[in-house]
Amino acid sequence: MPGQTEGLNIIFSFIVALVLAFAATPLVKKLAFKIGAVDVPRDSRRMHKTPKARLGGLAIYYGFLVSVACFAEFRLATGELNLALFGILGGSVIVVVLGMLDDMKSRPALLKFCIQIVAALIPVLMGVRVYAVTNPLNGALITLPDWLSIGASVLWIVGVTNAVNLIDGLDGLAVGTSSIAAISLLSILLLEGNASVTLLVLTAALAGACFGFLPYNFNPAKIFMGDTGSTFLGFILACISIQGPFKMYVAFAVPLLILGLPIFDTAFAIIRRLAKGQSPMQPDRGHLHHRLMDAGFSHRTTVVLLYGLSAVLAISGIVLLFSGLAKALVLIIAVVVCLIVGLNFVNNKGDEPEEGAEHAPDANDAAHTKAPEKIEKR
Protein backbone atom coordinates (compact mmCIF):
# COMPACT_ATOMS: atom_id res chain seq x y z
CA MET A 1 0.00 0.00 0.00
CA PRO A 2 1.22 3.58 -0.67
CA GLY A 3 2.65 5.61 2.17
CA GLN A 4 1.05 8.69 3.71
CA THR A 5 2.54 11.16 1.24
CA GLU A 6 1.71 9.01 -1.74
CA GLY A 7 -1.81 8.45 -0.38
CA LEU A 8 -2.36 12.21 -0.13
CA ASN A 9 -1.16 12.59 -3.72
CA ILE A 10 -3.78 10.09 -4.86
CA ILE A 11 -6.58 11.77 -2.91
CA PHE A 12 -5.66 15.27 -4.05
CA SER A 13 -5.23 14.16 -7.67
CA PHE A 14 -8.82 12.90 -7.59
CA ILE A 15 -10.17 16.06 -5.94
CA VAL A 16 -8.26 18.51 -8.15
CA ALA A 17 -9.33 16.73 -11.35
CA LEU A 18 -12.96 16.64 -10.18
CA VAL A 19 -13.08 20.33 -9.23
CA LEU A 20 -11.32 21.53 -12.37
CA ALA A 21 -13.42 19.40 -14.74
CA PHE A 22 -16.60 20.60 -13.02
CA ALA A 23 -15.53 24.25 -13.16
CA ALA A 24 -14.24 24.09 -16.74
CA THR A 25 -17.31 22.47 -18.31
CA PRO A 26 -19.45 25.67 -18.54
CA LEU A 27 -16.50 27.48 -20.13
CA VAL A 28 -15.96 24.66 -22.60
CA LYS A 29 -19.66 24.80 -23.47
CA LYS A 30 -19.31 28.45 -24.48
CA LEU A 31 -16.15 27.66 -26.45
CA ALA A 32 -17.92 24.86 -28.32
CA PHE A 33 -20.58 27.23 -29.63
CA LYS A 34 -17.92 29.74 -30.69
CA ILE A 35 -15.85 27.27 -32.71
CA GLY A 36 -18.77 25.30 -34.13
CA ALA A 37 -18.37 22.08 -32.14
CA VAL A 38 -22.13 21.81 -31.91
CA ASP A 39 -24.63 19.12 -32.74
CA VAL A 40 -27.56 20.68 -34.61
CA PRO A 41 -30.69 18.49 -35.08
CA ARG A 42 -31.03 18.85 -38.84
CA ASP A 43 -32.89 15.63 -39.56
CA SER A 44 -35.32 13.12 -38.10
CA ARG A 45 -32.53 10.91 -36.77
CA ARG A 46 -31.63 13.58 -34.21
CA MET A 47 -33.82 13.20 -31.15
CA HIS A 48 -32.87 16.42 -29.40
CA LYS A 49 -34.64 19.60 -30.47
CA THR A 50 -32.04 22.26 -29.72
CA PRO A 51 -28.32 22.55 -30.57
CA LYS A 52 -25.98 20.90 -28.05
CA ALA A 53 -22.30 21.57 -27.48
CA ARG A 54 -20.09 18.56 -28.24
CA LEU A 55 -16.75 19.52 -26.76
CA GLY A 56 -17.28 18.46 -23.13
CA GLY A 57 -14.38 16.02 -23.23
CA LEU A 58 -12.02 18.99 -23.25
CA ALA A 59 -13.06 19.79 -19.66
CA ILE A 60 -12.34 16.18 -18.67
CA TYR A 61 -8.93 16.39 -20.31
CA TYR A 62 -8.15 19.72 -18.65
CA GLY A 63 -8.96 18.43 -15.16
CA PHE A 64 -6.98 15.25 -15.78
CA LEU A 65 -3.93 16.99 -17.27
CA VAL A 66 -3.56 19.62 -14.55
CA SER A 67 -3.97 17.01 -11.81
CA VAL A 68 -1.35 14.73 -13.37
CA ALA A 69 1.03 17.67 -13.85
CA CYS A 70 0.72 18.51 -10.16
CA PHE A 71 0.96 15.06 -8.58
CA ALA A 72 2.59 12.57 -10.96
CA GLU A 73 6.30 11.78 -10.91
CA PHE A 74 7.95 12.82 -14.15
CA ARG A 75 11.25 11.28 -13.08
CA LEU A 76 11.88 7.77 -11.81
CA ALA A 77 13.70 7.00 -8.57
CA THR A 78 16.86 6.52 -10.64
CA GLY A 79 16.62 10.10 -11.90
CA GLU A 80 15.68 9.07 -15.44
CA LEU A 81 12.67 10.56 -17.22
CA ASN A 82 9.43 8.63 -16.77
CA LEU A 83 9.12 7.73 -20.44
CA ALA A 84 5.90 5.79 -19.97
CA LEU A 85 4.16 8.87 -18.54
CA PHE A 86 5.46 11.10 -21.32
CA GLY A 87 4.30 8.52 -23.86
CA ILE A 88 0.76 8.40 -22.44
CA LEU A 89 0.48 12.18 -22.27
CA GLY A 90 1.94 12.58 -25.75
CA GLY A 91 -0.46 10.07 -27.26
CA SER A 92 -3.40 11.63 -25.42
CA VAL A 93 -2.67 15.03 -26.98
CA ILE A 94 -3.04 13.52 -30.46
CA VAL A 95 -6.27 11.75 -29.49
CA VAL A 96 -7.78 14.90 -27.95
CA VAL A 97 -6.84 17.15 -30.89
CA LEU A 98 -8.27 14.59 -33.32
CA GLY A 99 -11.45 14.41 -31.25
CA MET A 100 -11.80 18.20 -31.22
CA LEU A 101 -11.44 18.38 -34.99
CA ASP A 102 -13.97 15.60 -35.39
CA ASP A 103 -16.41 17.36 -33.05
CA MET A 104 -16.20 20.47 -35.22
CA LYS A 105 -16.51 18.56 -38.50
CA SER A 106 -16.79 14.80 -38.92
CA ARG A 107 -13.64 13.21 -40.34
CA PRO A 108 -13.32 9.97 -42.38
CA ALA A 109 -13.28 6.86 -40.18
CA LEU A 110 -10.17 5.42 -41.87
CA LEU A 111 -8.21 8.63 -41.30
CA LYS A 112 -9.15 8.67 -37.61
CA PHE A 113 -8.22 5.01 -37.27
CA CYS A 114 -4.76 5.60 -38.76
CA ILE A 115 -4.12 8.59 -36.50
CA GLN A 116 -5.23 6.56 -33.47
CA ILE A 117 -2.65 3.91 -34.37
CA VAL A 118 0.06 6.58 -34.39
CA ALA A 119 -1.17 7.88 -31.03
CA ALA A 120 -1.13 4.35 -29.58
CA LEU A 121 2.37 3.67 -30.88
CA ILE A 122 3.82 6.56 -28.86
CA PRO A 123 3.18 5.11 -25.37
CA VAL A 124 3.75 1.54 -26.58
CA LEU A 125 7.22 2.33 -27.94
CA MET A 126 7.99 4.13 -24.67
CA GLY A 127 7.25 1.06 -22.56
CA VAL A 128 3.47 1.01 -22.06
CA ARG A 129 2.84 -2.53 -23.26
CA VAL A 130 2.39 -6.12 -22.18
CA TYR A 131 5.65 -8.06 -22.18
CA ALA A 132 4.37 -11.43 -20.97
CA VAL A 133 1.17 -13.35 -20.27
CA THR A 134 0.45 -16.15 -17.87
CA ASN A 135 -0.08 -19.71 -19.06
CA PRO A 136 -3.56 -20.64 -17.69
CA LEU A 137 -2.56 -24.31 -17.37
CA ASN A 138 0.53 -24.05 -15.20
CA GLY A 139 0.83 -20.38 -14.24
CA ALA A 140 4.17 -19.97 -16.01
CA LEU A 141 4.97 -16.65 -17.63
CA ILE A 142 5.25 -16.62 -21.41
CA THR A 143 7.44 -13.81 -22.70
CA LEU A 144 6.08 -12.27 -25.89
CA PRO A 145 8.34 -11.46 -28.83
CA ASP A 146 8.66 -7.73 -29.47
CA TRP A 147 6.54 -7.74 -32.62
CA LEU A 148 3.68 -9.46 -30.81
CA SER A 149 4.04 -7.36 -27.66
CA ILE A 150 3.94 -4.13 -29.64
CA GLY A 151 1.24 -5.25 -32.06
CA ALA A 152 -1.09 -6.62 -29.39
CA SER A 153 -0.66 -3.55 -27.19
CA VAL A 154 -1.42 -1.15 -30.05
CA LEU A 155 -4.45 -3.23 -31.01
CA TRP A 156 -5.66 -3.17 -27.39
CA ILE A 157 -5.29 0.61 -27.05
CA VAL A 158 -6.96 1.40 -30.37
CA GLY A 159 -9.70 -1.17 -29.72
CA VAL A 160 -10.59 0.14 -26.25
CA THR A 161 -10.41 3.73 -27.51
CA ASN A 162 -13.07 3.00 -30.12
CA ALA A 163 -15.10 0.74 -27.85
CA VAL A 164 -15.66 3.55 -25.34
CA ASN A 165 -16.42 5.89 -28.24
CA LEU A 166 -19.08 3.54 -29.58
CA ILE A 167 -20.97 3.20 -26.29
CA ASP A 168 -21.24 6.98 -26.02
CA GLY A 169 -24.82 6.66 -27.23
CA LEU A 170 -26.81 7.89 -24.23
CA ASP A 171 -26.40 10.85 -21.90
CA GLY A 172 -23.92 9.97 -19.18
CA LEU A 173 -23.32 6.39 -20.32
CA ALA A 174 -19.70 6.55 -21.49
CA VAL A 175 -18.46 8.87 -18.74
CA GLY A 176 -20.27 6.90 -16.02
CA THR A 177 -18.99 3.58 -17.31
CA SER A 178 -15.47 5.01 -17.53
CA SER A 179 -15.77 6.25 -13.93
CA ILE A 180 -16.64 2.74 -12.77
CA ALA A 181 -13.75 1.25 -14.75
CA ALA A 182 -11.28 3.82 -13.38
CA ILE A 183 -12.35 3.23 -9.77
CA SER A 184 -12.06 -0.53 -10.29
CA LEU A 185 -8.58 -0.26 -11.78
CA LEU A 186 -7.54 2.04 -8.94
CA SER A 187 -8.89 -0.44 -6.36
CA ILE A 188 -6.84 -3.26 -7.85
CA LEU A 189 -3.69 -1.15 -7.98
CA LEU A 190 -4.14 -0.19 -4.32
CA LEU A 191 -4.85 -3.76 -3.22
CA GLU A 192 -1.85 -5.09 -5.12
CA GLY A 193 0.33 -2.57 -3.32
CA ASN A 194 3.18 -2.53 -5.84
CA ALA A 195 1.98 -0.01 -8.42
CA SER A 196 3.90 3.21 -8.98
CA VAL A 197 2.54 6.44 -7.55
CA THR A 198 2.33 7.86 -11.06
CA LEU A 199 0.06 5.04 -12.22
CA LEU A 200 -2.15 5.53 -9.16
CA VAL A 201 -2.31 9.28 -9.80
CA LEU A 202 -3.21 8.74 -13.46
CA THR A 203 -6.09 6.47 -12.49
CA ALA A 204 -7.35 8.70 -9.66
CA ALA A 205 -7.17 11.81 -11.84
CA LEU A 206 -9.13 10.10 -14.59
CA ALA A 207 -11.84 9.02 -12.14
CA GLY A 208 -12.01 12.51 -10.64
CA ALA A 209 -12.31 14.21 -14.04
CA CYS A 210 -15.13 11.84 -15.01
CA PHE A 211 -17.06 12.55 -11.80
CA GLY A 212 -16.58 16.29 -12.31
CA PHE A 213 -18.12 16.15 -15.78
CA LEU A 214 -20.93 13.68 -15.04
CA PRO A 215 -23.41 16.19 -13.50
CA TYR A 216 -23.48 18.10 -16.79
CA ASN A 217 -23.75 15.00 -18.95
CA PHE A 218 -26.34 12.91 -17.13
CA ASN A 219 -29.78 12.91 -18.72
CA PRO A 220 -30.95 15.44 -19.75
CA ALA A 221 -27.43 16.38 -20.85
CA LYS A 222 -26.42 20.05 -20.90
CA ILE A 223 -23.34 19.21 -22.98
CA PHE A 224 -21.98 16.17 -24.85
CA MET A 225 -18.44 14.91 -24.30
CA GLY A 226 -18.07 14.29 -28.04
CA ASP A 227 -15.26 12.29 -29.58
CA THR A 228 -12.88 14.57 -27.66
CA GLY A 229 -13.99 12.92 -24.43
CA SER A 230 -14.95 9.39 -25.41
CA THR A 231 -11.75 8.62 -27.33
CA PHE A 232 -9.61 10.23 -24.62
CA LEU A 233 -11.27 8.14 -21.89
CA GLY A 234 -10.83 4.95 -23.89
CA PHE A 235 -7.20 5.77 -24.66
CA ILE A 236 -6.22 6.44 -21.03
CA LEU A 237 -8.16 3.45 -19.67
CA ALA A 238 -6.44 1.22 -22.22
CA CYS A 239 -2.99 2.53 -21.31
CA ILE A 240 -3.60 2.12 -17.57
CA SER A 241 -4.94 -1.41 -18.01
CA ILE A 242 -1.70 -2.73 -19.54
CA GLN A 243 0.62 -1.33 -16.90
CA GLY A 244 1.64 -2.46 -13.44
CA PRO A 245 0.12 -5.77 -12.34
CA PHE A 246 -2.12 -5.91 -15.42
CA LYS A 247 0.88 -6.73 -17.61
CA MET A 248 0.88 -10.34 -16.48
CA TYR A 249 -2.74 -11.48 -16.33
CA VAL A 250 -4.11 -14.22 -18.52
CA ALA A 251 -5.12 -12.77 -21.88
CA PHE A 252 -6.14 -9.46 -20.30
CA ALA A 253 -8.82 -11.34 -18.31
CA VAL A 254 -9.14 -8.76 -15.54
CA PRO A 255 -9.08 -5.64 -17.77
CA LEU A 256 -11.48 -7.40 -20.15
CA LEU A 257 -14.03 -7.75 -17.36
CA ILE A 258 -13.52 -4.24 -16.01
CA LEU A 259 -13.92 -2.76 -19.50
CA GLY A 260 -16.38 -5.49 -20.43
CA LEU A 261 -19.41 -3.38 -21.39
CA PRO A 262 -17.79 -1.31 -24.16
CA ILE A 263 -15.60 -4.18 -25.37
CA PHE A 264 -18.31 -6.84 -25.58
CA ASP A 265 -20.89 -4.43 -27.01
CA THR A 266 -18.47 -3.37 -29.74
CA ALA A 267 -17.46 -6.97 -30.49
CA PHE A 268 -21.09 -8.05 -30.82
CA ALA A 269 -21.79 -5.05 -33.06
CA ILE A 270 -18.98 -6.04 -35.42
CA ILE A 271 -20.10 -9.68 -35.50
CA ARG A 272 -23.74 -8.65 -36.03
CA ARG A 273 -22.90 -6.40 -38.95
CA LEU A 274 -20.59 -8.91 -40.60
CA ALA A 275 -23.27 -11.62 -40.26
CA LYS A 276 -25.66 -9.33 -42.16
CA GLY A 277 -23.08 -8.76 -44.87
CA GLN A 278 -22.56 -5.16 -43.77
CA SER A 279 -19.42 -3.19 -43.13
CA PRO A 280 -18.32 -3.26 -39.47
CA MET A 281 -18.58 0.55 -39.60
CA GLN A 282 -22.18 0.45 -40.83
CA PRO A 283 -24.40 2.29 -38.30
CA ASP A 284 -27.32 0.47 -36.72
CA ARG A 285 -29.51 0.49 -33.62
CA GLY A 286 -28.35 -2.86 -32.33
CA HIS A 287 -26.25 -1.70 -29.39
CA LEU A 288 -27.33 -2.87 -25.96
CA HIS A 289 -28.51 0.56 -24.89
CA HIS A 290 -30.68 0.81 -28.02
CA ARG A 291 -32.21 -2.59 -27.36
CA LEU A 292 -33.08 -1.65 -23.78
CA MET A 293 -34.73 1.57 -24.89
CA ASP A 294 -36.59 -0.21 -27.68
CA ALA A 295 -37.84 -2.65 -25.04
CA GLY A 296 -39.54 0.25 -23.28
CA PHE A 297 -37.05 1.43 -20.70
CA SER A 298 -36.57 5.16 -20.28
CA HIS A 299 -33.32 6.92 -21.01
CA ARG A 300 -32.32 7.25 -17.36
CA THR A 301 -33.35 3.72 -16.43
CA THR A 302 -31.33 2.30 -19.32
CA VAL A 303 -28.22 4.22 -18.26
CA VAL A 304 -28.56 3.16 -14.62
CA LEU A 305 -29.03 -0.48 -15.62
CA LEU A 306 -25.88 -0.34 -17.71
CA TYR A 307 -24.01 1.30 -14.84
CA GLY A 308 -25.05 -1.69 -12.74
CA LEU A 309 -23.86 -4.13 -15.40
CA SER A 310 -20.50 -2.35 -15.63
CA ALA A 311 -20.13 -2.45 -11.86
CA VAL A 312 -20.91 -6.19 -11.74
CA LEU A 313 -18.33 -6.93 -14.44
CA ALA A 314 -15.76 -4.76 -12.67
CA ILE A 315 -16.35 -6.40 -9.28
CA SER A 316 -16.17 -9.80 -10.97
CA GLY A 317 -12.76 -8.86 -12.35
CA ILE A 318 -11.56 -7.95 -8.86
CA VAL A 319 -12.97 -11.20 -7.43
CA LEU A 320 -11.33 -13.17 -10.24
CA LEU A 321 -8.00 -11.62 -9.40
CA PHE A 322 -8.08 -12.14 -5.65
CA SER A 323 -10.48 -15.09 -5.13
CA GLY A 324 -10.32 -17.16 -8.31
CA LEU A 325 -12.50 -18.03 -11.27
CA ALA A 326 -15.09 -20.13 -9.41
CA LYS A 327 -16.09 -17.33 -7.04
CA ALA A 328 -16.18 -14.80 -9.86
CA LEU A 329 -18.56 -17.04 -11.82
CA VAL A 330 -20.80 -17.49 -8.77
CA LEU A 331 -21.00 -13.72 -8.38
CA ILE A 332 -21.81 -13.14 -12.05
CA ILE A 333 -24.53 -15.84 -12.13
CA ALA A 334 -26.14 -14.58 -8.92
CA VAL A 335 -26.27 -11.01 -10.17
CA VAL A 336 -27.53 -12.02 -13.63
CA VAL A 337 -30.44 -13.89 -12.02
CA CYS A 338 -31.31 -10.85 -9.90
CA LEU A 339 -30.98 -8.62 -12.95
CA ILE A 340 -33.36 -10.74 -15.03
CA VAL A 341 -35.95 -10.76 -12.26
CA GLY A 342 -35.54 -7.03 -11.72
CA LEU A 343 -35.87 -6.22 -15.41
CA ASN A 344 -39.06 -8.24 -15.66
CA PHE A 345 -40.46 -6.46 -12.62
CA VAL A 346 -39.62 -3.00 -13.98
CA ASN A 347 -40.94 -3.87 -17.42
CA ASN A 348 -44.20 -5.17 -15.98
CA LYS A 349 -44.59 -1.92 -14.06
CA GLY A 350 -44.40 -0.08 -17.36
CA ASP A 351 -41.18 1.70 -16.44
CA GLU A 352 -43.11 4.65 -15.13
CA PRO A 353 -41.13 7.83 -14.43
CA GLU A 354 -40.52 8.81 -10.85
CA GLU A 355 -42.85 11.37 -9.34
CA GLY A 356 -41.49 14.86 -9.84
CA ALA A 357 -39.30 13.91 -12.80
CA GLU A 358 -38.29 16.82 -15.02
CA HIS A 359 -39.73 15.23 -18.16
CA ALA A 360 -42.65 13.11 -19.08
CA PRO A 361 -41.78 9.83 -20.81
CA ASP A 362 -42.00 11.38 -24.28
CA ALA A 363 -39.85 14.35 -23.37
CA ASN A 364 -37.36 12.21 -21.49
CA ASP A 365 -36.91 9.93 -24.43
CA ALA A 366 -36.75 12.96 -26.67
CA ALA A 367 -33.75 13.97 -24.63
CA HIS A 368 -32.03 10.82 -25.91
CA THR A 369 -29.53 12.98 -27.68
CA LYS A 370 -26.49 10.89 -28.21
CA ALA A 371 -27.42 7.66 -29.95
CA PRO A 372 -28.52 9.24 -33.25
CA GLU A 373 -25.53 11.56 -33.19
CA LYS A 374 -23.04 8.76 -32.76
CA ILE A 375 -24.77 6.42 -35.21
CA GLU A 376 -24.84 9.02 -37.93
CA LYS A 377 -21.18 9.84 -37.48
CA ARG A 378 -20.34 6.19 -37.97
N, C-alpha and C positions, 0 to 999 in steps of 0.2 A: 504494500500500500504506500502511496506517496506520503512524504513528510508534511509537517505543518505548513511550511512555506509553499511547497508545491500544491498542497490542498487549497490554500488561499488563492493561488494562481488559477486553479481550475474553477473555483467558485466565482471569482471576479471576472474571468473570461466569459463565463455564462451570463453574468449580470450585465456587463458592459455591452456585449453583443445584443442582448435583449433590449436594453434601453435605447441604444443607438438605432437599431432597426425600427423600433417602434416610433422614435422621434423623426427618423428620416423618411418614413413612408409618405406622410402628407406632402413633403417637399418633392419627393420623386413623382408623386401623382401630378403635381403642377408641371414638373419638367416634361413628363410624358405627353401632356397636351400641347406643350410648346414645340416639341420636336416631332410630333406626329406619331408617337408610339401609342396609338389609340385603336381600339376595336370598335368600328362603326357598324351597326346592324343594317347592312344594305340589302339583305335578302331574307327569305323565309327560313333559312337554316339557322339564322341567328335568333336566339330565344330572348335575349335582353333587348330592351326598347330604347335605351339611351347609350351614347358612347361611353366606353370604359377604358381607363388607362391600363396599359399592358406592362409597364416597366417596373412593377413592384419588386422584382428580383434584385434590382439594383440596391434597394434598401437592405435586403438580406445580405448582399455581398459587402456593402459598406460596414454594417455592424460586425460581420465576421472578420473582415480584413483589419479593421482598427483593433479589435480585440486580440487577434493573433499577433499583430505588430507590437502590442503592449506586453503580452504575457508569454509568447512562445520563445524558445531558445534558438537563436539564429546561428549559434556556434555550439559545437559538440564539446564534451568535457575535455577532449584532446586539443581543443583550440581550433579545429578545422571547421570550415563552413558546413552548416547543416544542409547538404545538397538536396536531400529528400524534401525538406520544407520549401526550399527555393523552387524545386521542380513542381511541386503542387501549386504554389502560388503563381508561378509562371504559366502553367497550363490553364489555371482558372481564369487568368486575365484574357486569354484567347477565347475561352468558352463564353465568358461574360460579354466581351465585345461582339462576338458572333451573335449571341442572343439578343443584344440590343439592336443590332442591325436588322435582325430577323423580325423583331417586334415593330420596327418602323416600316419595314417592307419585306414581305416574305421572300426568302431566298430558296434556290433549288435544293432539293433534299440531298442530291449527290454531292453538291458543293459543301454543304454543311457537314456531311458525313466525312468527307476527306479532311476538312479542317479539324474536326473532332479527333481524327486519328493523329494528326500532328500535335494537337494539344495533349493527347494521352501519351504520346511518345516522350514528351519532355520529362514528366515525373518518372516514367518507367526507366528511361536511360540514366536517370539520376538516382536510381536505387529503389524506387517505389514499385516493387514487383514481387511475385511469389517465386522463391528459389527452389522450394521442395514441397512435396505433398506426402501425406502419410499413407502407407499401404494399409487398407482396411482389414486385411487378413492377418497380418502379424505386427502391425504398428510400426514397422520400419520406415524410416524416411527415404524417399526416392528423390534424389537430386535431379532437377530438370536441366536439360541442355539449354544454353543461352537462347537459341532461336525459339524454343518452345516457351521458356520463361517470359521472354519479351513479348512474343506473339499472343500468348494466353492472357497476359496482364493487360495489354492494349485492348484486346477483344473484350475483356471484363469491364474495363473503364468505359469504353465506348458503348457497350451494351447497357450497362447500368445507367449511364447518362441519358440514353434515349428511352429506357424503360420508365424512368421517373418522369421524363417529358411526356410520354404517352398517357400516363395516368392522370395528368393534369387536366382532367375533363370535367371536374365539378369544383365549385367554390370550396377552398380549404382542403381539398383531398390530398394533393401532392405535398403541400407544406406540412400538413398534419401527419401524414405517413412518414415523411422525412424526419420529423421531430421524434416520432416513436423509434425509428431506426437509429437515429443519433444517440438517443438516451440508452438504447439497448447496447449499442457498441461501446458507449462510455461505461456502462455497468460492467461489461465483460473485461474491459481494460483495467478497471479499478479492482475487480475481483482477482484477476490474474496477478496483479501487483508488480509486473515487470515491464510495463509499457513506459516509454519516455514521456516526460512532462509535456513536450511539444505535441505529441500525438494526443494526449489527454486534453490539452488546451484546444487543439483543432476541433476535436469532437464536441467539447463543451461549448465552444464559440458557435459552432454550427447549430447546435440545439438551441442556444439562446437566441440567435438571429431568427430562427424559424418561429419560436414562441413570440418574439417581438412583432413579427409580421402577421401572424395568424389572426389577431382580432380584426384586421382590416380585410382579410381574405375569406373569412368564414361567411357562409351564406346569410344574407345577401351581400356579396362581395362589393366593397367600395373601390377595389383596385385588383387587377390580375397580376400575378407574378410574371407571366409571359415566359417565353423561352429563356430570357435572361435569368430567371430564377430557377425554373425546372431543370435546365441543363446544368446549371451551376451546382444545385443540390445533388443531382445524380453523380456529377464528376467528383465532388468532394467525398461523398459517401463511398463511392467506388475506391478512391485512393486510400481512405482510412481503412476500409475492409480488407485490404491486402497488405497491411503493415502489422508490426508487432506480432502478437500471438496468432493472428489470422493467417500468417504466411504458411503455417504448417498443417492446417486442418484438411481433412479428407475432402478433396474436390470442392472446396469452398462451402462445405455443408452448413456451417454456422452462418456465414454471411448470406448464403442462399436463403435460409429461413428468415433471417432478419429483414432482408430486402425482398422477401418472397412475393408480396402483393404486386409490385411493379414488374418483377422479373417473370413470374408465372403468367400474369395477364398479358404481357407483351408476347411471350412465347406462344400462348394459345391463340393470340391474334394472328401471328405469322402463320401458324399451322392452319388456322381456319381459312385464311385468305388463299393460301397455296392449295388447300383441298378444293376450293371453289374455282381454281384456275386463275385467280387474281394475283396481281402484284402484291408482295408483302407490304408495300407502302400505300395500297389502295385503302381509302377511308371507309369505315363502316360504323355501325352502331352495335357492335358485338362485344364491346368491353364489358367487364363485370358491372361497373357502375351504371352503364346504359341498361343492362338487363334488369338490374334491381329497380331502376326507375320505371322501365317498361312494365314491370310486374306490379306497379302501383305504389311503390314507396316514394315518399317525398324526397326532395333534394337533401334536406338536413338529415333525415333518417338514414338515407343511403350512405352519406358521408360518415355518420357515426358508426354504422354497421361495419364499414370498411376500416375505420379506425380500430374497432374491436378485433377484426380479422388480422390486421397488421400486428396488433399487440400480442395476440395469441401466437402467431408465427414467431415473433421476436422472443417471447418468453420460452417457446419450445426450443429455439436455438440455444438459449442460455441453459435450459435444462439438459439438452443434448450434450452440451460441452461439459457440464459439471456432474451430471447424474446418469448419463448414458442414453442410448437409443430407446430402450424399452420404456423408461419413464417419460421420455419425450412423446412417444407414440400414445401412451396412456393419456397424457394431458391433451394432446390434439384430438383424440377420439372423444374424450369427455366433453370438451368444449364444442366440438362439431355437433354432437347430439343436442346440447343445450341451445346451440345456435339454430338448429333446424326447428326445434320446438318453439323457440322464441319468434322466429320468422313467421311460422304458421299462426301463432297467436296474434302478432301484430297485423298480419295480412287479414286475418278474420275480423279484426277490429276496424278494418277499413283504413288503417294508417291515418287516423284523424289527427289534425294539427292540435298542438297544445293550446289550451285556453290562453288568450292574450298574445298569441303569435302575431308578428308584424304583418304577415301576409296570409291571405286565404290560400287554399291549395293551388288554385290556378295561378295566383300571383307568385307564390313561392316556387312553383315549377317554372314559371316564366323567368324567374331569376336564375334559372339554370343556364348560366352564361357561358361556361367554358367548353362544354362538350362540342357544340357546333363549331366554335372557334378553332379548337384543336383539330377536329376532323377535317375541316375545310383546308387547313394549312397542310394537312398530310395527304 
